[in-house]
Amino acid sequence: MKDSNSNSPGRLRRLLGAVGRAALLPVRGAGYLLRSGQAHQHFFLPVLNGALGDQLAARHDRRAIRMSFRRAGHDIRVAELALSEPHQKTVVFVHGLMGDELIWQTGFQDAPGTRRYGPRLADEARVRILYLRYNTGLHLSENGRELNRLLAELVDTYPNAIGELVLVGHSMGGLIIRSAGHYAAAAPQQLRINKEELRIDTGASDSEQLSITNSSSLINKASWLVHLRSVFMLGTPNDGSWLEQNSHFTERLLHRINLFPTRFLSRALNKRSNGIKDLRHAILVDEDWQDAHATDLTPPRTKVPPLPGVQYHILLGSWLRTSLPAAIREYFGDGLVGKQSAHGAAIFGNEADLPPGTTVRTAVFAQQHHGGLLNHPAVFQYIKQHL
């Protein structure tokens, strides 16, 4: 009886302590959410643009992101970059869907003092690092054309500062890089046609004269390809995203059922942005999404081949356990991009079909999910070694 009484104050204190901790859980949880929200607030606009960016741009909403180089959290014009180091190797990082430039630099859940690929490469490889931000809700080809224009402006503004050019893209970013290369490579062909059509003005009437296109601008559009050495694609859905393919199929199926609830759900699904829709089959050129059959289950898809003389590095994650069937592991890939799609067999798979001087290397990182490719020691070492 005496022992029981002597233990009562201790038990009471433990009970009160437990009640106090339980009462503070909501406060602590709210504090964690607040800190997390503050750390991730830079993602608000990128996420909004990824979901609805095409609609924001169409109505000239001030929240619509415009493609730009970024420095210290702000857009910066090419002329303000002030690049001075001569012939320095330059690495441009291109984020994926609903991302921004900070994913290449740091992460909220990273260990204290952790630096990601951008800052580390700048210090350890002594290269120039440039970050890009863009509206991921726009068509892939719209962003590809704008990236082509921006890279041309970069090289034309700093012809002596840009040495070898290296492009690194995560997920959608890799597709934007491929689209930009397509439009840059198309410029010389357009230039040859215009040269053949060019005639000297001899005083003939307007109806007998041909309009002259500014050939210098066409040359500038392709100028950055001369500097391009390597392209790194991290978890890029080169043959399309299984997730978007399933979303499209579901939307079409609900529409075909044609009941009020299914029509409502179908319309809601169809509100996703053009950038997301283009991920279904990696649509990289304007003509494909403008085609009348663009929403078919098997839509037209223009083949965008690799660029000549460029080293392509395909880095992909394999997220599921090796004990699972190979077919399941390959289908889900890194959780968002299937293994076969990341490989891009139709584009990069046949070595005999590669342009002259083009090489393709593939590296698989086990037990890594889509986002994990952005902060993985082995991925960093691979990029650093093959710059």
C-alpha positions as CSV (number, residue, x, y, z in Angstrom):
1,M,0.0,0.0,0.0
2,K,2.8,2.3,0.9
3,D,4.7,1.6,-2.4
4,S,1.5,2.3,-4.4
5,N,1.1,5.7,-2.7
6,S,4.7,6.7,-3.3
7,N,4.4,5.9,-7.0
8,S,1.2,7.9,-7.5
9,P,2.9,11.4,-7.9
10,G,5.3,9.9,-10.6
11,R,2.4,8.3,-12.5
12,L,0.5,11.5,-12.3
13,R,3.4,13.5,-13.7
14,R,3.8,11.1,-16.6
15,L,0.1,11.2,-17.2
16,L,0.0,15.0,-17.2
17,G,3.1,15.0,-19.4
18,A,1.4,12.7,-22.0
19,V,-1.7,14.8,-22.0
20,G,0.3,18.0,-22.4
21,R,2.3,16.5,-25.4
22,A,-1.0,15.3,-27.0
23,A,-2.5,18.8,-26.6
24,L,0.6,20.4,-28.2
25,L,0.5,18.1,-31.2
26,P,-1.9,20.3,-33.3
27,V,0.3,23.3,-32.5
28,R,3.5,21.5,-33.5
29,G,1.8,20.1,-36.6
30,A,0.7,23.6,-37.6
31,G,4.2,24.9,-37.0
32,Y,5.6,22.2,-39.2
33,L,3.1,23.0,-41.9
34,L,3.9,26.7,-41.6
35,R,7.6,26.1,-42.0
36,S,7.1,23.7,-44.8
37,G,4.8,26.2,-46.6
38,Q,7.3,29.0,-46.2
39,A,10.1,26.7,-47.6
40,H,7.9,25.7,-50.5
41,Q,6.1,29.0,-51.2
42,H,8.3,29.5,-54.3
43,F,6.5,26.5,-55.8
44,F,3.1,28.1,-55.8
45,L,3.4,29.9,-59.1
46,P,5.2,27.0,-60.8
47,V,2.5,24.5,-59.7
48,L,-0.3,26.9,-60.7
49,N,1.4,27.3,-64.1
50,G,1.9,23.6,-64.6
51,A,-1.8,23.0,-64.0
52,L,-3.3,26.1,-65.7
53,G,-0.5,27.9,-67.3
54,D,-1.8,27.8,-70.8
55,Q,-5.1,29.5,-69.6
56,L,-3.2,32.1,-67.6
57,A,-1.0,33.0,-70.7
58,A,-4.1,33.1,-73.0
59,R,-5.7,35.8,-70.9
60,H,-2.4,37.6,-70.2
61,D,-2.6,37.0,-66.5
62,R,0.3,38.5,-64.5
63,R,0.8,35.1,-62.8
64,A,1.7,33.4,-66.1
65,I,5.4,32.7,-66.0
66,R,7.5,33.8,-69.0
67,M,10.6,31.8,-69.8
68,S,13.7,33.5,-68.5
69,F,17.0,32.9,-66.9
70,R,16.9,33.2,-63.1
71,R,19.2,34.6,-60.5
72,A,18.6,35.1,-56.8
73,G,14.9,34.2,-57.3
74,H,14.3,36.8,-60.0
75,D,14.0,36.8,-63.8
76,I,17.1,38.2,-65.4
77,R,17.4,39.4,-69.0
78,V,20.2,37.9,-71.1
79,A,21.9,41.3,-71.4
80,E,22.0,41.6,-67.6
81,L,23.8,38.2,-67.1
82,A,27.1,40.0,-67.6
83,L,29.1,36.9,-68.6
84,S,32.8,37.8,-68.8
85,E,34.9,34.6,-68.3
86,P,36.1,33.8,-71.9
87,H,35.1,30.5,-73.5
88,Q,33.9,29.0,-70.3
89,K,31.9,25.7,-70.4
90,T,28.3,26.7,-69.6
91,V,25.7,24.4,-68.1
92,V,22.0,25.3,-68.4
93,F,19.6,23.6,-66.1
94,V,16.0,23.1,-67.3
95,H,13.4,21.9,-64.6
96,G,10.4,19.7,-65.2
97,L,6.6,20.0,-64.8
98,M,5.6,22.3,-61.9
99,G,9.2,22.9,-61.0
100,D,11.5,25.9,-60.8
101,E,15.2,26.7,-60.7
102,L,15.5,26.0,-57.0
103,I,15.1,22.3,-57.4
104,W,18.7,22.2,-58.8
105,Q,20.1,24.1,-55.8
106,T,18.4,22.9,-52.5
107,G,15.5,21.0,-51.0
108,F,13.4,21.5,-47.9
109,Q,14.0,17.9,-46.7
110,D,17.7,17.9,-47.6
111,A,20.2,17.6,-44.7
112,P,21.5,20.9,-43.4
113,G,24.2,22.3,-45.6
114,T,23.3,20.1,-48.6
115,R,23.9,21.6,-52.0
116,R,22.5,20.1,-55.1
117,Y,23.9,19.7,-58.6
118,G,24.1,23.4,-59.7
119,P,26.2,24.9,-56.8
120,R,28.3,21.7,-56.6
121,L,29.2,21.7,-60.3
122,A,30.1,25.4,-60.2
123,D,32.6,24.7,-57.4
124,E,33.9,21.3,-58.2
125,A,33.9,21.3,-62.0
126,R,34.6,25.0,-62.4
127,V,31.8,25.6,-64.9
128,R,29.4,28.4,-65.4
129,I,25.9,27.5,-64.2
130,L,22.7,29.1,-65.6
131,Y,19.2,28.3,-64.4
132,L,16.0,28.6,-66.3
133,R,12.3,28.9,-65.3
134,Y,9.4,28.6,-67.7
135,N,5.6,28.0,-67.8
136,T,5.2,24.2,-67.8
137,G,1.5,24.5,-68.7
138,L,2.2,25.7,-72.3
139,H,2.7,23.2,-75.2
140,L,6.1,21.6,-75.2
141,S,6.7,23.0,-78.7
142,E,5.9,26.5,-77.5
143,N,8.5,26.2,-74.8
144,G,10.9,24.5,-77.2
145,R,10.7,27.4,-79.6
146,E,11.2,29.9,-76.8
147,L,14.2,28.0,-75.4
148,N,15.7,28.0,-78.9
149,R,15.3,31.8,-79.1
150,L,16.7,32.3,-75.6
151,L,19.8,30.2,-76.2
152,A,20.4,31.9,-79.5
153,E,20.2,35.3,-77.7
154,L,22.6,34.0,-75.1
155,V,25.3,32.9,-77.6
156,D,24.8,36.0,-79.8
157,T,25.1,38.4,-76.8
158,Y,28.2,36.6,-75.4
159,P,30.0,35.0,-78.4
160,N,33.3,35.0,-76.6
161,A,32.1,34.0,-73.2
162,I,30.2,30.8,-74.1
163,G,32.5,27.8,-74.6
164,E,31.0,24.4,-74.7
165,L,27.3,24.3,-74.0
166,V,25.7,21.6,-71.8
167,L,22.0,21.2,-71.3
168,V,20.6,19.3,-68.3
169,G,16.8,18.6,-68.2
170,H,14.7,16.8,-65.6
171,S,11.5,15.1,-66.8
172,M,9.6,17.6,-69.1
173,G,12.8,19.7,-69.2
174,G,14.5,17.0,-71.3
175,L,11.6,17.2,-73.8
176,I,11.8,21.0,-74.0
177,I,15.5,20.6,-74.8
178,R,14.8,18.2,-77.6
179,S,12.1,20.4,-79.0
180,A,14.4,23.4,-78.9
181,G,17.0,21.4,-80.8
182,H,14.4,20.5,-83.5
183,Y,13.6,24.2,-84.1
184,A,17.2,25.2,-84.1
185,A,18.1,22.5,-86.6
186,A,15.2,23.6,-88.9
187,A,16.6,27.1,-89.2
188,P,19.5,26.4,-91.7
189,Q,17.1,24.6,-94.1
190,Q,14.8,27.6,-94.0
191,L,17.8,29.8,-94.7
192,R,18.8,27.8,-97.8
193,I,15.3,28.1,-99.2
194,N,15.2,31.9,-98.7
195,K,18.6,32.3,-100.3
196,E,17.4,30.6,-103.4
197,E,14.3,32.8,-103.5
198,L,16.3,36.0,-102.9
199,R,16.3,38.4,-105.9
200,I,17.8,41.8,-106.5
201,D,15.4,44.7,-106.7
202,T,15.5,46.0,-110.3
203,G,12.7,48.5,-110.0
204,A,10.0,46.0,-111.0
205,S,6.5,46.4,-109.7
206,D,5.6,45.1,-106.2
207,S,3.7,42.1,-107.7
208,E,6.9,41.0,-109.5
209,Q,9.1,41.2,-106.4
210,L,9.7,38.7,-103.7
211,S,9.7,39.8,-100.1
212,I,13.2,39.3,-98.5
213,T,13.4,37.5,-95.2
214,N,16.0,38.6,-92.7
215,S,18.5,35.8,-93.1
216,S,20.7,37.0,-90.3
217,S,17.9,36.2,-87.8
218,L,17.7,32.7,-89.2
219,I,21.4,32.2,-88.7
220,N,21.2,33.4,-85.1
221,K,18.4,30.9,-84.3
222,A,20.8,28.0,-85.0
223,S,24.0,29.5,-83.6
224,W,23.9,27.8,-80.2
225,L,24.0,24.4,-81.8
226,V,27.6,25.1,-82.7
227,H,28.4,25.2,-79.0
228,L,26.3,22.3,-77.9
229,R,28.3,19.3,-76.7
230,S,26.1,17.3,-74.3
231,V,22.5,16.8,-73.2
232,F,21.6,15.1,-69.9
233,M,18.0,13.9,-69.6
234,L,17.0,12.8,-66.1
235,G,13.8,10.8,-66.0
236,T,12.6,12.2,-69.3
237,P,9.5,10.5,-70.9
238,N,10.9,10.4,-74.4
239,D,8.0,8.1,-75.5
240,G,5.3,9.6,-73.4
241,S,4.0,9.4,-69.8
242,W,1.9,6.3,-68.8
243,L,0.2,8.5,-66.2
244,E,-1.0,11.0,-68.8
245,Q,-2.0,8.2,-71.2
246,N,-4.2,6.7,-68.5
247,S,-5.7,10.2,-67.7
248,H,-6.5,10.7,-71.4
249,F,-8.1,7.3,-71.7
250,T,-10.2,7.9,-68.6
251,E,-11.3,11.3,-69.8
252,R,-12.4,9.9,-73.2
253,L,-14.1,6.9,-71.6
254,L,-16.1,9.1,-69.2
255,H,-17.1,11.3,-72.2
256,R,-18.3,8.3,-74.2
257,I,-20.5,7.1,-71.3
258,N,-22.3,10.4,-71.7
259,L,-24.1,10.7,-68.4
260,F,-24.3,13.9,-66.4
261,P,-21.8,12.8,-63.7
262,T,-19.4,11.3,-66.3
263,R,-19.7,14.4,-68.5
264,F,-18.8,16.6,-65.5
265,L,-15.8,14.5,-64.6
266,S,-14.7,14.3,-68.2
267,R,-14.8,18.1,-68.5
268,A,-12.9,18.5,-65.2
269,L,-10.2,16.1,-66.4
270,N,-10.0,17.9,-69.7
271,K,-9.1,21.2,-67.9
272,R,-5.5,20.0,-67.3
273,S,-2.9,22.1,-69.2
274,N,-1.6,21.7,-72.7
275,G,1.8,20.9,-71.3
276,I,0.5,18.0,-69.3
277,K,-1.6,16.7,-72.3
278,D,1.5,16.8,-74.5
279,L,3.3,14.5,-72.2
280,R,1.0,11.7,-73.3
281,H,3.1,10.9,-76.3
282,A,5.9,13.5,-76.0
283,I,4.5,15.9,-78.6
284,L,7.4,18.2,-79.5
285,V,6.3,20.1,-82.6
286,D,3.4,22.5,-83.3
287,E,1.9,20.5,-86.2
288,D,1.1,17.5,-84.0
289,W,-1.0,19.2,-81.4
290,Q,-2.6,21.3,-84.1
291,D,-3.7,18.2,-86.0
292,A,-7.4,17.4,-86.2
293,H,-6.6,13.9,-84.8
294,A,-4.4,15.2,-81.9
295,T,-6.9,13.8,-79.3
296,D,-7.1,10.3,-80.8
297,L,-5.8,7.4,-78.8
298,T,-3.0,7.0,-81.3
299,P,-2.4,10.6,-82.5
300,P,0.1,11.8,-85.1
301,R,3.6,12.1,-83.7
302,T,6.5,13.7,-85.6
303,K,9.8,11.9,-85.0
304,V,12.4,14.3,-83.5
305,P,15.8,12.7,-84.0
306,P,18.9,13.4,-81.9
307,L,21.2,16.2,-83.1
308,P,24.4,15.4,-84.9
309,G,27.6,15.6,-82.9
310,V,25.9,15.7,-79.5
311,Q,26.5,13.3,-76.6
312,Y,23.1,12.3,-75.1
313,H,23.0,10.9,-71.5
314,I,19.8,9.1,-70.5
315,L,19.6,8.8,-66.7
316,L,16.7,6.9,-65.3
317,G,15.5,5.6,-62.0
318,S,14.2,2.1,-61.1
319,W,12.0,2.7,-58.1
320,L,10.3,-0.7,-57.3
321,R,11.9,-3.7,-55.6
322,T,13.8,-6.1,-57.8
323,S,11.7,-8.9,-56.3
324,L,8.7,-7.7,-58.3
325,P,8.1,-8.9,-61.9
326,A,10.3,-7.2,-64.5
327,A,7.2,-6.1,-66.6
328,I,5.8,-4.2,-63.6
329,R,9.1,-2.6,-62.7
330,E,9.6,-1.5,-66.3
331,Y,6.1,-0.1,-66.7
332,F,6.3,2.1,-63.6
333,G,10.0,2.9,-63.9
334,D,10.8,5.7,-61.5
335,G,7.2,6.0,-60.4
336,L,6.2,8.6,-63.0
337,V,8.1,7.7,-66.1
338,G,8.3,4.1,-67.5
339,K,11.7,2.6,-68.2
340,Q,11.0,2.1,-71.9
341,S,9.8,5.6,-72.3
342,A,12.8,7.0,-70.6
343,H,15.1,4.9,-72.9
344,G,13.3,6.4,-75.9
345,A,14.0,3.3,-78.0
346,A,12.3,4.6,-81.1
347,I,14.5,7.7,-81.0
348,F,17.8,6.6,-79.3
349,G,17.7,2.8,-79.5
350,N,19.2,2.0,-82.9
351,E,22.8,3.1,-83.0
352,A,22.9,2.7,-86.8
353,D,20.2,5.4,-87.2
354,L,22.0,8.0,-85.1
355,P,23.3,11.1,-86.9
356,P,27.1,11.4,-87.5
357,G,29.1,12.0,-84.3
358,T,26.1,11.4,-82.0
359,T,26.5,9.1,-79.0
360,V,23.9,7.8,-76.5
361,R,24.7,6.5,-73.0
362,T,22.3,5.2,-70.5
363,A,22.6,4.8,-66.8
364,V,20.0,3.2,-64.5
365,F,19.9,4.1,-60.8
366,A,18.3,1.5,-58.6
367,Q,15.8,2.2,-55.9
368,Q,15.4,5.8,-57.1
369,H,12.1,7.6,-57.7
370,H,11.4,10.4,-60.1
371,G,12.2,13.2,-57.7
372,G,15.2,11.4,-56.2
373,L,17.1,11.8,-59.5
374,L,17.4,15.5,-58.5
375,N,19.5,14.8,-55.4
376,H,21.4,11.6,-55.8
377,P,25.2,11.3,-55.2
378,A,25.7,8.8,-58.0
379,V,23.7,11.0,-60.5
380,F,25.8,14.0,-59.5
381,Q,29.1,12.0,-60.0
382,Y,27.9,10.8,-63.4
383,I,27.1,14.3,-64.6
384,K,30.4,15.7,-63.3
385,Q,32.4,12.9,-64.9
386,H,30.8,13.3,-68.3
387,L,30.6,17.1,-68.6
